[in-house]
Amino acid sequence: MMKNLLLDLIAKKSNEHGKPLFILKGFSIATITTVYKSLQNNRKLPISGGKILITEIEKKYRDIIKKLMFSEKADFILYEEAIKISSFDLFGRKIVLIDSGIATLYNYEGDAQPFDTEKNLFNLKASSTSILDSYYSEIIAEESFTKVAHLDIVSRIYDEIGDLLEVIELFEAKQIKPKTVLIENLPEDAVWFESNGSDLSSISNEIFNGEKISKKYNIVADSEVYNDLVKRRDAERINGVLHGLGSEVNWFKTSNVTDAEVSPVVTKLFKKHWGDDKVFRNILFYDAPEVSNEVKEISQGEVVQQIINQAEIAYKNFSSKEKNPYSDVFLTAPTGAGKSLLFQVPAFYLSEKYNLVTIIISPLIALMKDQVNAIKVNRGFEKVAYINSELSLTDREEIINDTHDGKIDILYLSPELFLSYSIDYFVGERTLGLLVVDEAHLVTTWGRDFRVDYWFLGNHLNKLRKYVQEFPILTVTATAVYGGDNDMVYDTIDSLYLNNTIKYIGKVTRDNIGFDISLEEIKGQGFRKAKLLKTVAFIKEAIESGKKTLIYCPYTTHIKDIYELLDHNGKMNVCTYYGSMDADLKQDAFMKYLHNNVKVMICTKAFGMGVDIPDIELVYHHAPSGNLADYVQEIGRSARLDHINGIAKTDYSSKDLSFTKMLYGLSSIKPWELSEIMRKIYKVYEIRKSQNFLIDINQFQHIYPEDMQLDNKVKSGIMMIEKDLLQKYGFNVLIGRPKNLFAHVFARIVNAEFDPFLKEFGCYATYIKDKSVEEKGYKVVCIRLDELWTEKFSFLSFPFLKSKFFKKELFTDFPSVSPQQEIEIELHNDYDKILPIFRKYLDGIIYSFGRLHDRLFFKQDFEVGFGSYIADHSKIKDPEYQRQLTNIINKVSSIIFSVYIAGNDHGFLQRTDRTGEGNPKYRIINGSYHLTMSGMIKRFVNHFNALGVNRKKKYYLATSNTYNEGIYMMAYLLEAFELGTYIVAGGKMPVMFIRLNDPKKFKKLSESYYENSLLKNVHNRHKISMTLFTYFFNCGLDDQKRWQFIEDYFLGEDARTLIENYSKFSGHNHLDYVDGLN
């Protein structure tokens, strides 16, 4: 039937356009051969023995072009042939590209040996250059077939011939309306879509190969398919094709949770480790959170049994090569509900019955230590350990060997460490039975506590399960919003690639916590001081009342300021806790508060994860920050004992909005920053001349100068681009993976120490000849620090080893060894053409600051002046140049207002608001900006004037040197002005492994206006969250209605409906809030 549809379409388009050139994509060789015969064309297709002759196309594509140029009839070519045609305007006729529309990835039928792109990158192997890189952007090899994503040519052809190109999909996607049923009630012939048990590959293969299609299909889609853009699009494609071919298609999704009867073996195991007198507690979970807030009690034992059941199915699949679908588990339950029990009992069970390993991904070192100690001391289970960055390689290897030998069955790991090695490094030849992601809310892309390594975790786990073995994933967290505008549950499921997920969503409301929210407007300039005094007064009251109290503050500076304002008695009765505190001081503060030596804890959100203190009575917010979910989690730390009634107290002012508005995590990333990351990646690709390359995080310093979060922001940006392009195009245009333990560093050594150094460390160092360095009596070496660690310094942790190197403390017998960075600057044009443009931009900076010299100003004032100067002196009206100029302004502003702040070398700007609580103003405190920019011109002339036609210059520089910092600044500004590119290697930051699957598409995207849909979604969510949070504190609801409001929020009610529904109870004008959502 597909052949007939294609023939009819070709006949129709031939009648319309005379002699069009057809390009066919997504059709089998059998279909193509049949259709080709109908055209009665004499040209021989590059097909033989059921294979597309890729090697022949490579050799003879010029002959193909000649024949097509002089053809007098309709022709068609394979998509692979079209890729090799450099210019379609040679043909002067209509080009009709027909895509079958079956899928994004099509069966590979070429003669060249395929390689698996995904598998190579999973192992971080830079696959050797292949002829197939010129045709396919992604290659995925399954057991019985290989799938490929073709390189994009549509945009290129359209750029060449415009409306002479027509793109047609033979089948249109069709929306799916699934029916919800219990698993046991599914039709016997049901086919699973995107489940770990089986998928639709067999059906799509039948369609692709033109085989007989069934009259009826029953297809089961995991519930998350409907919340994942890529999966949903694939499902709707298949649905459209099957309907187009005349089949009846019924789609199903399974209900949330099925009952699991607790086995006597599990009960016995629980009592063995928790005590004979203990019983599984009941937890309140929402029965059907999609439709109501009705709850039901589910025993901890039932949840434990469900997790064990899924682990046993997966293990039997792996050990017997069966293909039975199993489920992952997503669970939320409040602090104190016994979440750790829910994964510890399954871990004990899998250890005792099957000798399987359980890995628990945990974000905090302190949390790992506490849980491992509790398992050993309280549960009597000794086969447990943790590995983190604090351990030396020797201690780590001992734990790893014990795990390989079966002496350790439960292993706690940080996400960074888990991502750094293959799974066999941790478990050897043993089998992984269960993987637990603790504190899973850290995956949430728009949340305050987002951690980018948790995001990379999902891709790593997906590949592990695909290429190594099957195992279920359990994710646990205290609170997560289920669906709606502020969804966290499906966001996490999507990020971690969970399959057919069983969801246990814990009850949110807490009847024993009341609210005491006072609305107080503090006018005038003294807001900050008045706010501090208000909190100090409350602390005094809390101390006098004797009630155990938590004081949450947005910033560490608030904690320190509040503490300093306390009198002697106040200071004696409080303790403080924040992220940057020394670990021993934090532990001391925690123990004092736990044992009631002090009654008041002043803290940031750092006092949160893993903290379970049951007798807290008051939670006071100096000013709320984050979002409503964060707030609920923080107040939920009170009243963990049944006899305690907790109070959530806030003295709220509209000026507190400055903390609610703070951009955090991914929401702090700007669109221009993503565009610049793309541009930088492509420039490095052009220099490296390889689709696979390593890129140092420091390469992006010009985007985030002086930013302590450089590592996280670059990793986050790359992952956002990767996921956005995957959603848009259905295949990985870009792939980026962190290599946390890769460390090639550079050092300068005085000549007298060079030979002795090589004698001792030559196995780990490579001599680099550099004339400019050697003229000063030094030599440069590249040191493979990761190898040196493994073989010479295994008694140290790797971060500590790296720190000692950069502090010049590693090679004590060779005091001249000085860390260097390799930096290479390449101009985009000849020196004499770059110089006047470089001068013009620097003059623009001088001009803009000259206008602002005698007043306070915003950063935007500088940007306007700089932009006006460049526009006036360029006299270019092209819209594309205007877009480029906007990017340049953003980059230059970011550099100037980060680097040249008072306190830094050559700083001439003073920031008037150091707290981060608003849009800061600046003043110019000296005229050194003129000297600095003029000096930049002299430096450029000195370094590049003598190079002639050579546009490159390489340096080896110590970073702690004022003169060298000037070279870095020159590099940053050349990159910001888009006049040059710098490449940095050997810095303190880790590197990223990059694969560009479709360089031409990526280049086009990096040069055009790029809008990242994920970033747009994150920003929208932040705005919605801010509006809801503001409404919550102003609405005046009673305690019962406030908790109902919170519950509806957590069950995914959209923001507009939420505000409209509760305004009738509060009498509060809601129209301003609703308008703010538009």
Summary of the structure (lengths in Angstrom):
residues: 1078
radius of gyration: 31.6
end to end distance: 47.8
largest distance: 98.5
contacts: 3484
relative contact order: 0.08
helix: 48%
strand: 18%
